[in-house]
Amino acid sequence: MTTSSRKRWRRFRSLADALEKRLIVPTPRMALLTGAGALLVAGGYAVGAGAAVQWLVCGALLGLSVLDLSLLPRRRSLRVSRSLPEQADIGSPFEVTVRAEAPQPVSLKLTVADDLPQTFLSPGAPLTATWEGKAAEIRYTTEGRERGEYRFRTVWLRLKGRIGLWEKQARIELEQMIRIYPDMSGVRGILSSMQNQLTLEGRRIYRKERSGSEFHAIREYVPDDDPRFVNWRASARSRTLMTNVFRPERGKVVTILLDCGRMMGIELDGRTKLDVSLEAALALAAVALKQGDKVGLLAFSNRVKVYVPPGSGLLHLQTLTTAVYNLQSDFVEASYSTALQHLLRVQKKRSLTVLFSDMDNYMFEEGLRPLLMRLKRQHRILLLGLRDEVLQRWASAETTDRRQAYVKSVAHKFAVDRQTVAAEMAAGGIDIVDVPVGQLAWTAVNRYLDLKSNDSI
């Protein structure tokens, strides 16, 4: 393309933008009237009065067009606003309202087209409303299908009057931003549940009666209580046998590590491994914060992408969510040495370190085990990996030919290798769990509660 042609293209592009903003288009009714007028003109010429009929038809169409356009409000006088939430969960529908106002009452048909991001659910049918009076509103429902920050930039309006020969189009620049968060339904269930009845995804998390080293309360003695914890002074005052209740020490530190490398961008059951891990990590953070512990978070690929120092209180959960809601997997291999060395530098106090990653990385990453052994001297480690259910089905499938037998043998070998790695890690004092997608959050939360009940953090 030559320089002169590029210059002409810019001018044409500016002209196209101007026409797009100030376009007036004929309606099907105008096309029908024009066709009928053409037939009248043809009939007029047949009887020798073609010129008079042509002037009459053109004058009528022109007069009706001028009247139609004069009844439509001016574009500059329109005031358009859009109402949408600041944030929404991935896959959760939310409502958007577009409101148009004119300085004088009008009677027309309004059609709206909003600038939806590509990954959002389209409303489908045209958004239309009858505009009677000074204002009109159009509501529609959409949802975000991927996490991240998205912008609604433009609103297109089409105004059609009562005569309905022409439609006036207006493009309104109206930029707004919305954040699509991970699925927070499990976290909300945890936050709304009672302290001793944690609920995740509508089901109660299994919790056994816990003991600990921190005094919590005094209650009546029951036969299953430890006689060593009988409070004789309280028993003498109440004349009823009373016992001390202890709970695990509060204020412990839980550090969550999120792998954002290449393998975490793989989809399982319609969601990426990173999406599943992120939702499970936030559920674990909500439980730990509700138990009075501190939670920190480190996300990494070949570099440290996000680090949130440990904090306490449920307000800290919003800090964690805001920091990681738009995390994306990078097309690079995750560097565990970078993440773990950074953790050793910034986290001096002993903590429960929970790593959300892919099981294959634990199996094939060279040098990971020495790093974990070094980290184990200072921190308690829990490794969580996602199990590929397709591999599991292949390993247990029935075989009817050689090809299926070969596939089953390879899948079985991979399954055995994963079990071997998990056993070797466990022998070294490192907890490792290989779980299906739907059980990751449950497993993370219950392992944390078990370790806390045993004062193993």
C-alpha positions as CSV (number, residue, x, y, z in Angstrom):
1,M,0.0,0.0,0.0
2,T,1.5,3.4,-1.0
3,T,1.7,6.5,1.2
4,S,-1.0,8.3,-0.8
5,S,-3.4,5.4,-0.5
6,R,-2.9,5.2,3.2
7,K,-3.7,8.9,3.5
8,R,-6.9,8.4,1.5
9,W,-7.9,5.5,3.7
10,R,-7.6,7.6,6.8
11,R,-10.0,10.2,5.2
12,F,-12.4,7.5,4.2
13,R,-12.2,6.0,7.6
14,S,-13.0,9.3,9.2
15,L,-15.9,9.8,6.8
16,A,-17.2,6.3,7.7
17,D,-17.0,7.1,11.4
18,A,-19.0,10.3,10.8
19,L,-21.6,8.5,8.8
20,E,-21.9,5.8,11.5
21,K,-22.5,8.4,14.1
22,R,-25.0,10.4,12.0
23,L,-26.7,7.9,9.8
24,I,-30.3,8.2,8.7
25,V,-31.6,5.0,7.1
26,P,-34.9,4.3,5.2
27,T,-37.3,1.8,6.7
28,P,-39.2,-1.0,4.8
29,R,-42.2,1.3,4.8
30,M,-40.3,3.9,2.9
31,A,-39.2,1.2,0.4
32,L,-42.9,0.1,-0.1
33,L,-44.1,3.7,-0.6
34,T,-41.3,4.4,-3.0
35,G,-42.2,1.2,-5.0
36,A,-45.9,2.2,-5.0
37,G,-44.9,5.7,-6.2
38,A,-42.9,4.2,-9.0
39,L,-46.0,2.3,-10.2
40,L,-48.1,5.4,-10.0
41,V,-45.5,7.3,-12.1
42,A,-45.4,4.4,-14.6
43,G,-49.2,4.6,-14.8
44,G,-49.1,8.3,-15.3
45,Y,-46.7,8.0,-18.2
46,A,-49.1,5.4,-19.7
47,V,-51.9,8.0,-19.8
48,G,-49.7,10.9,-20.8
49,A,-49.4,12.6,-17.3
50,G,-46.1,11.1,-16.2
51,A,-44.3,14.3,-15.3
52,A,-47.2,15.6,-13.2
53,V,-47.6,12.3,-11.3
54,Q,-43.8,12.1,-10.8
55,W,-43.6,15.6,-9.3
56,L,-46.7,14.8,-7.1
57,V,-45.2,11.5,-5.8
58,C,-41.7,13.0,-5.1
59,G,-43.3,16.0,-3.4
60,A,-45.4,13.7,-1.2
61,L,-42.5,11.5,-0.2
62,L,-40.3,14.6,0.4
63,G,-43.0,16.2,2.6
64,L,-43.6,13.1,4.6
65,S,-39.9,12.5,5.1
66,V,-39.3,16.1,6.3
67,L,-42.3,15.8,8.7
68,D,-41.1,12.4,9.9
69,L,-37.5,13.6,10.6
70,S,-38.7,16.8,12.2
71,L,-40.7,14.8,14.8
72,L,-37.5,12.9,15.9
73,P,-35.4,14.5,18.6
74,R,-31.9,15.8,17.8
75,R,-29.0,13.6,18.6
76,R,-27.2,16.3,20.6
77,S,-30.3,16.8,22.8
78,L,-30.4,13.1,23.8
79,R,-29.0,12.1,27.2
80,V,-28.1,8.4,27.4
81,S,-26.9,6.5,30.5
82,R,-26.2,2.8,31.2
83,S,-26.5,1.1,34.6
84,L,-24.6,-2.1,35.3
85,P,-23.0,-3.6,38.4
86,E,-19.3,-3.0,39.2
87,Q,-18.7,-6.7,39.5
88,A,-20.3,-10.0,38.9
89,D,-19.5,-13.7,39.2
90,I,-18.4,-15.7,36.2
91,G,-21.5,-17.4,34.7
92,S,-23.9,-15.5,36.9
93,P,-26.6,-13.4,35.0
94,F,-26.8,-9.7,35.7
95,E,-29.1,-6.9,34.4
96,V,-28.0,-4.0,32.3
97,T,-30.3,-0.9,31.9
98,V,-30.0,1.6,29.1
99,R,-31.9,4.9,29.7
100,A,-32.5,7.6,27.1
101,E,-33.9,11.0,27.9
102,A,-35.1,13.8,25.6
103,P,-35.7,17.5,26.5
104,Q,-39.3,17.3,25.2
105,P,-41.9,14.5,25.2
106,V,-41.6,12.2,22.2
107,S,-43.6,9.3,20.7
108,L,-41.4,6.9,18.8
109,K,-39.9,3.4,18.7
110,L,-36.4,3.0,20.3
111,T,-34.0,0.3,19.3
112,V,-30.7,-0.2,21.3
113,A,-27.6,-2.1,20.5
114,D,-25.0,-2.3,23.3
115,D,-21.2,-2.8,22.9
116,L,-21.0,-6.2,24.7
117,P,-17.5,-7.7,25.2
118,Q,-16.9,-10.8,23.0
119,T,-17.0,-13.3,25.8
120,F,-20.4,-12.1,27.2
121,L,-23.7,-13.7,26.5
122,S,-25.6,-11.9,23.8
123,P,-29.3,-10.9,24.5
124,G,-30.2,-12.4,21.1
125,A,-33.4,-10.6,20.0
126,P,-33.2,-6.8,19.2
127,L,-33.7,-4.6,22.2
128,T,-36.7,-2.4,21.4
129,A,-39.1,-0.3,23.4
130,T,-41.9,2.2,22.8
131,W,-40.8,5.7,23.9
132,E,-43.7,7.8,25.2
133,G,-42.8,10.9,27.1
134,K,-39.4,12.3,28.1
135,A,-37.6,9.0,29.0
136,A,-37.4,5.4,28.0
137,E,-35.6,2.4,29.5
138,I,-34.5,-0.9,28.0
139,R,-33.3,-3.7,30.2
140,Y,-31.5,-6.9,29.2
141,T,-29.7,-9.7,30.9
142,T,-26.2,-11.0,30.1
143,E,-23.4,-12.8,31.8
144,G,-19.6,-13.0,31.7
145,R,-18.1,-16.3,30.7
146,E,-14.5,-15.5,31.5
147,R,-12.8,-13.8,34.4
148,G,-11.2,-10.4,34.0
149,E,-11.9,-6.7,33.6
150,Y,-14.1,-5.7,30.7
151,R,-15.3,-2.4,29.2
152,F,-18.6,-1.4,27.7
153,R,-17.7,1.4,25.4
154,T,-20.5,2.4,23.0
155,V,-24.3,2.4,22.8
156,W,-26.1,2.6,19.4
157,L,-29.6,4.0,19.2
158,R,-32.1,3.9,16.4
159,L,-35.1,6.2,16.6
160,K,-38.2,5.6,14.5
161,G,-41.1,8.0,14.5
162,R,-44.9,7.5,14.1
163,I,-44.8,7.9,10.3
164,G,-42.0,5.4,10.2
165,L,-40.3,6.3,6.9
166,W,-36.8,7.0,8.3
167,E,-34.7,5.8,11.3
168,K,-32.2,8.1,12.8
169,Q,-29.1,6.4,14.2
170,A,-26.9,7.8,17.0
171,R,-23.7,6.4,18.4
172,I,-23.0,7.4,22.0
173,E,-19.6,6.9,23.6
174,L,-20.3,5.7,27.1
175,E,-17.4,3.8,28.5
176,Q,-17.9,1.7,31.7
177,M,-16.0,-1.1,33.3
178,I,-17.1,-4.3,35.0
179,R,-15.1,-6.9,36.8
180,I,-16.0,-10.6,36.3
181,Y,-14.9,-12.5,39.5
182,P,-14.5,-16.2,40.0
183,D,-17.5,-18.2,41.2
184,M,-17.9,-16.9,44.7
185,S,-21.0,-18.9,45.7
186,G,-19.0,-21.3,47.8
187,V,-17.2,-18.5,49.6
188,R,-20.6,-16.8,50.3
189,G,-21.9,-20.0,51.8
190,I,-18.9,-20.2,54.1
191,L,-19.2,-16.6,55.2
192,S,-22.9,-16.9,55.9
193,S,-22.7,-20.1,57.9
194,M,-22.2,-20.4,61.6
195,Q,-18.8,-20.8,63.1
196,N,-19.3,-24.5,63.9
197,Q,-21.3,-25.3,60.8
198,L,-19.3,-24.3,57.8
199,T,-21.2,-24.8,54.5
200,L,-19.6,-25.1,51.1
201,E,-21.7,-25.4,47.9
202,G,-24.9,-26.1,49.9
203,R,-23.4,-28.9,51.9
204,R,-22.0,-28.9,55.4
205,I,-18.2,-29.4,55.6
206,Y,-17.3,-32.4,57.7
207,R,-15.8,-31.2,61.0
208,K,-15.0,-33.4,63.9
209,E,-14.8,-32.1,67.5
210,R,-11.5,-30.4,67.8
211,S,-9.2,-29.8,70.7
212,G,-6.2,-27.5,70.9
213,S,-4.0,-25.5,73.2
214,E,-6.0,-22.3,73.5
215,F,-8.7,-22.0,76.2
216,H,-12.1,-21.3,74.6
217,A,-15.0,-21.8,77.1
218,I,-16.4,-23.8,80.0
219,R,-19.4,-26.1,79.6
220,E,-21.1,-29.0,81.3
221,Y,-19.1,-32.3,81.4
222,V,-20.4,-35.1,79.1
223,P,-19.3,-38.8,79.4
224,D,-17.0,-38.6,76.3
225,D,-15.0,-35.6,77.7
226,D,-11.4,-36.0,78.9
227,P,-11.4,-36.1,82.7
228,R,-8.1,-34.2,82.8
229,F,-10.0,-31.0,81.6
230,V,-12.5,-31.0,84.4
231,N,-12.7,-27.5,85.9
232,W,-13.2,-28.2,89.6
233,R,-13.6,-24.6,90.7
234,A,-16.4,-24.0,88.2
235,S,-17.9,-27.4,89.2
236,A,-17.9,-26.4,92.9
237,R,-19.7,-23.0,92.1
238,S,-22.3,-24.5,89.9
239,R,-22.6,-27.9,91.8
240,T,-22.5,-29.5,88.3
241,L,-19.5,-31.1,86.8
242,M,-17.9,-28.6,84.3
243,T,-15.1,-29.0,81.8
244,N,-12.7,-26.7,80.0
245,V,-13.0,-26.5,76.2
246,F,-9.9,-25.8,74.2
247,R,-9.6,-24.9,70.5
248,P,-6.7,-24.7,68.1
249,E,-4.5,-21.7,68.5
250,R,-5.7,-18.7,66.3
251,G,-3.4,-16.4,64.4
252,K,-1.6,-19.1,62.4
253,V,-0.5,-18.3,58.9
254,V,-1.8,-20.0,55.7
255,T,0.1,-19.2,52.5
256,I,-1.6,-20.1,49.2
257,L,0.5,-20.6,46.1
258,L,-1.2,-20.5,42.7
259,D,0.5,-22.0,39.7
260,C,-0.3,-19.8,36.6
261,G,1.9,-21.7,34.2
262,R,1.1,-23.3,30.8
263,M,-0.5,-26.5,32.2
264,M,-3.0,-24.6,34.3
265,G,-4.7,-23.2,31.1
266,I,-5.9,-26.7,30.1
267,E,-9.6,-27.3,30.4
268,L,-11.2,-30.0,32.5
269,D,-15.0,-30.3,32.5
270,G,-15.4,-27.0,30.6
271,R,-13.2,-24.9,33.0
272,T,-9.5,-24.3,33.1
273,K,-7.5,-25.7,35.9
274,L,-6.6,-22.2,37.0
275,D,-10.3,-21.3,37.3
276,V,-11.0,-24.3,39.5
277,S,-7.9,-23.8,41.6
278,L,-8.6,-20.1,42.1
279,E,-12.2,-20.8,43.3
280,A,-10.8,-23.5,45.7
281,A,-8.1,-21.2,46.9
282,L,-10.6,-18.4,47.8
283,A,-12.8,-20.9,49.6
284,L,-9.8,-22.1,51.7
285,A,-8.9,-18.5,52.4
286,A,-12.5,-17.7,53.6
287,V,-12.4,-20.7,56.0
288,A,-9.0,-19.8,57.3
289,L,-9.9,-16.2,57.9
290,K,-13.1,-17.2,59.6
291,Q,-11.1,-19.5,61.9
292,G,-9.0,-16.5,62.9
293,D,-5.9,-17.3,61.0
294,K,-3.9,-15.1,58.6
295,V,-3.8,-15.7,54.9
296,G,-1.3,-14.7,52.3
297,L,-1.2,-15.5,48.6
298,L,1.5,-15.8,45.9
299,A,0.7,-16.4,42.2
300,F,3.4,-17.2,39.8
301,S,4.4,-18.6,36.4
302,N,8.0,-18.0,35.3
303,R,7.9,-15.0,37.6
304,V,6.0,-13.8,40.6
305,K,2.8,-12.3,39.3
306,V,1.0,-11.4,42.5
307,Y,2.0,-11.4,46.1
308,V,-0.4,-10.5,48.9
309,P,1.2,-10.5,52.4
310,P,-0.6,-12.4,55.2
311,G,-3.6,-10.5,56.7
312,S,-6.4,-11.3,59.0
313,G,-10.1,-10.5,59.1
314,L,-12.8,-11.1,56.5
315,L,-12.0,-7.7,54.9
316,H,-8.7,-9.3,53.8
317,L,-10.7,-11.7,51.7
318,Q,-11.7,-8.8,49.5
319,T,-8.1,-7.8,49.1
320,L,-7.2,-11.3,48.0
321,T,-10.1,-11.5,45.6
322,T,-9.3,-8.2,44.0
323,A,-5.7,-9.2,43.6
324,V,-6.3,-12.5,41.7
325,Y,-9.7,-12.2,40.0
326,N,-8.2,-11.5,36.6
327,L,-5.2,-13.9,36.8
328,Q,-4.6,-15.7,33.5
329,S,-2.3,-18.6,32.7
330,D,0.9,-17.8,30.8
331,F,2.1,-19.9,27.9
332,V,5.4,-20.7,29.8
333,E,6.5,-23.4,32.2
334,A,6.0,-22.5,35.8
335,S,9.2,-21.8,37.8
336,Y,8.8,-23.4,41.2
337,S,12.3,-22.3,42.3
338,T,11.3,-18.6,41.7
339,A,8.1,-18.9,43.7
340,L,9.5,-20.9,46.6
341,Q,12.7,-18.9,46.9
342,H,10.6,-15.7,47.0
343,L,8.4,-17.3,49.7
344,L,11.4,-18.2,51.8
345,R,12.5,-14.5,51.6
346,V,9.3,-12.9,52.5
347,Q,7.6,-15.4,54.8
348,K,9.9,-16.0,57.8
349,K,7.1,-17.2,60.2
350,R,6.1,-20.9,60.1
351,S,3.0,-21.4,58.0
352,L,0.8,-23.9,56.2
353,T,1.9,-23.6,52.5
354,V,-0.8,-24.9,50.1
355,L,0.3,-25.2,46.5
356,F,-2.4,-25.5,43.8
357,S,-0.8,-26.9,40.7
358,D,-1.0,-29.7,38.2
359,M,-0.1,-33.2,39.2
360,D,2.0,-33.7,36.1
361,N,4.2,-30.8,37.3
362,Y,4.8,-32.5,40.6
363,M,5.8,-35.7,38.7
364,F,8.1,-34.3,36.0
365,E,9.5,-31.0,37.4
366,E,13.2,-31.5,37.9
367,G,14.5,-30.0,41.1
368,L,11.1,-29.6,42.8
369,R,11.6,-32.2,45.5
370,P,14.9,-30.6,46.9
371,L,13.1,-27.3,47.0
372,L,10.2,-28.8,48.9
373,M,12.5,-30.5,51.3
374,R,14.2,-27.2,52.0
375,L,10.8,-25.4,52.5
376,K,9.6,-28.2,54.7
377,R,12.2,-27.3,57.4
378,Q,10.3,-24.1,58.0
379,H,6.8,-24.6,56.7
380,R,4.1,-27.3,56.6
381,I,3.4,-28.2,53.0
382,L,0.3,-29.4,51.3
383,L,0.3,-30.1,47.5
384,L,-3.0,-30.2,45.6
385,G,-3.2,-31.5,42.1
386,L,-6.2,-31.9,39.7
387,R,-6.9,-35.4,38.5
388,D,-7.7,-36.0,34.8
389,E,-10.9,-38.0,34.9
390,V,-10.5,-38.9,31.2
391,L,-7.3,-40.7,32.1
392,Q,-9.1,-42.5,35.0
393,R,-11.8,-43.7,32.7
394,W,-9.3,-45.0,30.2
395,A,-7.5,-46.9,32.9
396,S,-10.7,-48.6,34.0
397,A,-12.4,-49.1,30.7
398,E,-13.3,-52.4,29.1
399,T,-11.1,-53.5,26.2
400,T,-12.4,-55.1,23.0
401,D,-9.5,-54.7,20.7
402,R,-5.7,-54.1,20.6
403,R,-6.0,-50.4,20.4
404,Q,-8.2,-50.1,23.5
405,A,-5.9,-52.4,25.3
406,Y,-2.9,-50.3,24.5
407,V,-4.7,-47.1,25.5
408,K,-5.7,-48.7,28.8
409,S,-2.2,-49.9,29.6
410,V,-0.7,-46.5,29.0
411,A,-3.4,-44.8,31.1
412,H,-2.9,-47.3,33.9
413,K,0.9,-46.7,33.8
414,F,0.3,-42.9,34.2
415,A,-2.1,-43.6,37.1
416,V,0.4,-45.8,38.8
417,D,3.2,-43.2,38.3
418,R,1.0,-40.6,40.0
419,Q,0.3,-42.8,42.9
420,T,4.0,-43.6,43.2
421,V,5.0,-39.9,43.3
422,A,2.3,-39.2,45.9
423,A,3.6,-42.1,48.1
424,E,7.3,-40.9,47.8
425,M,6.2,-37.3,48.7
426,A,4.2,-38.5,51.7
427,A,7.2,-40.6,52.8
428,G,9.3,-37.4,52.9
429,G,6.7,-35.7,55.1
430,I,5.0,-33.7,52.3
431,D,1.2,-34.1,52.0
432,I,0.1,-34.5,48.3
433,V,-3.4,-35.0,47.1
434,D,-4.6,-35.8,43.6
435,V,-8.4,-35.0,43.4
436,P,-11.1,-34.6,40.7
437,V,-12.2,-31.1,39.7
438,G,-15.4,-31.2,41.7
439,Q,-13.7,-32.1,45.0
440,L,-10.7,-29.7,45.0
441,A,-12.3,-27.1,47.3
442,W,-13.7,-29.7,49.7
443,T,-10.4,-31.4,49.9
444,A,-8.4,-28.2,50.5
445,V,-10.8,-27.0,53.3
446,N,-11.0,-30.4,55.1
447,R,-7.2,-31.0,55.0
448,Y,-6.7,-27.5,56.5
449,L,-9.3,-28.2,59.2
450,D,-7.7,-31.6,60.0
451,L,-4.2,-30.1,60.3
452,K,-5.5,-27.3,62.4
453,S,-7.4,-29.7,64.7
454,N,-4.1,-31.6,65.3
455,D,-2.1,-28.3,65.8
456,S,0.1,-29.4,62.9
457,I,0.3,-25.9,61.3
